[in-house]
Amino acid sequence: MSKSTAPISGFHDHLLQLTYIRTVTLFGLSAALLFALYVLHLQINAWLTAGTLGVLALINLFTYARLHSAWPVTEAELFSQLVADAVLYGALIYQTGGATNPFIFLLLIPLLISAATLGWRYTFLVALLVVTFYSSLIRYYIPVIPNTSGHKHSLMALFDLHITGMWLNFLFSVLLISWFIVRLQQTMHRQELRLARARERRIQDQQLLSLATLAAGTAHELGTPLSTMSVVLRDMALDHPDGELAEDIALLQQQVSACSERLQAMAQNAQQAGRSELTPATDMLDRLLDQWQLMRPEANYRLQIQTHPQAPQVRCSIQLLQALTNLLNNAADASQDTLDIELSWDQEQIWLRIHDQGPGLPLATAADLGKPFVTTKGKGLGIGLFLTATTLAQQDGDVRLYNHPQGGTLTEVRLPIPSTHENTR
């Protein structure tokens, strides 16, 4: 991504970094001013210089406060902040010797930041501004060393002072530029991570849309053959009221009715999609296990729940319950032995762990688990874990699977605890 098209959040981070740089610069310039006044005894208008530093400090405080508002930071605003820095630095250098001041390289700070964060047009304007200031300060400035009759002594003192100041300024510039570049790289890395997550989420949304379209079409197409089968089975039941065939017909009618009810429940759940309510995690788990036991009465489990502190709330929805049901079904399919289910939490996260005694995860497909149509079972389409991971990601949670040291697979679900001000959706 080019600098001219950087995201708004990037300019917010850059402006925040600029406030940090100003803070460091303010401390450095204040220390240099005190050293020049009380050690070198230079002729500096302390009130005028302190006033300029005060203006810079006020701008920095205003900028820091402004960053905590909801207004987006634009490229033009960051440019205006850099122009203000260049003007104030130029004013300080004018008051303290102009081009003879070794700290004149402070004018490079706005240019470096502009080159690293802004488009080339803004960078060109900043470069033109600082070059104009430097050229003007060669001739127009307030001298800090008085003229004396001993020209040689005065020139040597000025030269020694200039060399010392150049060294200090070089050291300061190296530290400041290195620190800024490191922070800038960290900011760019965070932006790349955000973009990568956004791309991955967009791909998942496209895959979900494809699956939803396919599921909707399949559900619509299944309605007609199920109705036909129901009518035919009803006629067969009238023709064969008794005998072994009647039992088979009754079983088929039960299965057809179950499929029809499932399709109707799917339609009703689709209407409630996106709705959630804040529910204690323990109540959510009880509701989940009750529904799951109705589906899998043959499955057994041991439940362990943390008792202290009080159970936090979780955003409970039909999608979340279905996602967790998929994980329970996968664990029950992997092993007929008793499942170990554990619920725990801290101040920020909730963990649900499911340990089965199955064969574990094959290393060849472990890295691809959670992707659509990837399964470790001999049957199934491999979309259950994908839908589960996507549902949890929508709540800023995730699911991870491990090979347990004692055998089997450990499925770990992490969910964030909603903030106290969140209301029922």
Residue pairs with C-beta under 8 A, 6 or more apart in sequence:
1 7
1 195
2 119
3 117
3 118
3 119
3 120
4 75
4 118
4 119
4 120
4 121
6 75
6 117
7 191
8 72
8 73
8 74
9 191
9 194
10 117
10 187
10 191
11 72
11 73
11 74
11 75
11 77
11 78
11 117
12 67
12 72
12 73
13 187
13 190
13 191
14 73
14 78
14 113
14 117
14 184
14 187
15 63
15 67
15 73
15 77
15 78
15 81
16 64
16 67
17 180
17 183
17 184
17 187
18 63
18 78
18 81
18 82
18 85
18 113
19 60
19 63
19 64
19 67
20 183
21 109
21 113
21 176
21 180
22 56
22 59
22 60
22 85
23 60
24 176
24 179
25 56
25 106
25 109
25 176
26 53
26 56
26 57
26 60
28 172
29 53
29 92
29 103
30 53
32 103
32 168
33 44
33 46
33 49
33 50
33 53
33 96
36 42
36 44
36 96
36 144
37 44
37 46
40 161
42 96
42 144
42 145
43 143
43 144
43 145
43 146
44 95
44 96
44 144
45 95
45 142
48 95
49 92
49 95
49 96
52 88
52 91
52 92
52 95
53 92
55 88
56 85
56 88
59 81
59 84
59 88
63 81
67 73
75 118
75 119
75 122
78 117
78 118
79 114
79 118
79 122
79 125
79 126
82 110
82 113
82 114
82 118
82 126
83 110
83 125
83 126
83 129
85 109
85 110
86 107
86 110
86 111
86 126
86 129
86 130
86 133
89 106
89 107
89 109
89 110
89 133
90 107
90 130
90 133
90 137
92 106
93 99
93 101
93 103
93 104
93 106
93 107
93 133
93 137
93 141
94 137
94 140
94 141
94 142
95 141
95 142
96 103
96 142
96 144
97 141
97 142
97 143
97 144
97 145
98 104
98 137
98 138
98 139
98 140
98 141
98 142
98 143
99 134
99 137
99 138
99 141
100 141
100 143
100 144
100 158
100 162
101 141
101 144
101 165
102 162
102 164
102 165
102 166
102 168
102 169
103 165
103 169
104 134
104 137
105 169
105 170
105 173
106 169
107 130
107 133
107 134
108 130
108 173
109 176
110 126
110 130
111 123
111 126
111 127
111 130
112 177
112 180
113 180
114 122
114 123
114 126
114 127
115 123
116 180
116 181
116 184
117 184
118 126
145 154
145 157
145 158
145 161
147 154
148 154
201 393
204 390
204 393
207 372
207 386
208 387
208 390
211 372
211 383
211 387
215 266
219 263
219 266
219 267
222 259
222 263
223 263
226 256
226 259
226 260
226 263
229 252
229 256
230 253
230 256
230 257
230 260
233 249
233 252
233 253
233 256
234 253
236 249
237 246
237 249
237 250
237 253
240 246
240 249
269 318
269 322
272 318
273 318
273 319
274 317
274 425
275 317
275 318
275 425
276 315
276 316
276 317
276 320
276 424
276 425
277 315
277 316
277 317
277 424
277 425
278 313
278 314
278 315
278 316
278 418
278 422
278 423
278 424
279 287
279 313
279 314
279 316
280 311
280 312
280 313
280 314
281 311
281 312
281 313
281 314
281 343
281 345
281 350
282 305
282 311
282 343
283 311
284 314
284 316
284 320
284 321
285 303
285 305
285 343
285 352
287 316
287 321
288 321
288 324
288 325
288 328
289 301
289 303
289 341
291 321
291 325
292 299
292 325
292 328
292 329
293 299
295 325
295 329
296 328
296 329
296 332
299 328
299 332
299 339
300 337
300 338
300 339
301 338
301 339
301 340
301 341
302 338
302 339
302 340
302 341
303 341
303 342
303 343
304 340
304 341
304 342
304 343
305 311
305 342
305 343
305 344
306 343
306 344
306 345
311 345
312 345
312 350
312 417
313 417
313 418
314 320
314 350
314 415
314 417
314 418
315 395
315 418
315 422
315 425
319 391
319 394
320 391
320 392
320 395
322 387
322 391
323 387
323 388
323 391
323 392
324 352
324 388
324 413
326 384
326 385
326 387
326 388
327 354
327 385
327 388
327 399
327 411
327 413
328 339
328 354
329 384
330 377
330 384
330 385
330 411
331 339
331 354
331 355
331 356
331 358
331 409
331 411
332 339
332 356
333 377
334 356
334 357
334 358
334 359
334 377
334 408
334 409
335 356
335 357
335 358
335 408
337 356
337 357
338 357
339 354
339 355
339 356
340 353
340 354
340 355
341 352
341 353
341 354
341 355
342 351
342 352
342 353
342 355
343 350
343 351
343 352
343 353
344 350
344 351
344 353
345 351
345 417
347 417
348 416
348 417
349 414
349 415
349 416
349 417
350 414
350 415
350 416
350 417
351 412
351 413
351 414
351 415
352 412
352 413
352 415
353 410
353 411
353 412
353 413
354 410
354 411
354 413
355 404
355 408
355 409
355 410
355 411
356 408
356 409
356 411
357 407
357 408
358 408
358 409
359 408
360 403
360 404
360 407
360 408
360 409
361 369
361 376
361 401
361 402
361 403
361 409
362 376
365 374
365 376
366 401
368 374
369 376
369 385
369 401
370 385
370 386
370 389
370 399
371 386
372 382
372 383
372 386
373 381
373 382
373 383
373 386
374 382
374 385
374 386
375 381
375 382
375 385
385 399
388 399
389 398
389 399
392 398
392 399
392 413
392 414
392 415
395 415
395 416
396 416
397 413
397 414
397 415
397 416
398 413
398 414
399 411
399 412
399 413
399 414
400 411
400 412
400 414
401 409
401 410
401 411
401 412
402 409
402 410
402 412
403 409
403 410
404 410
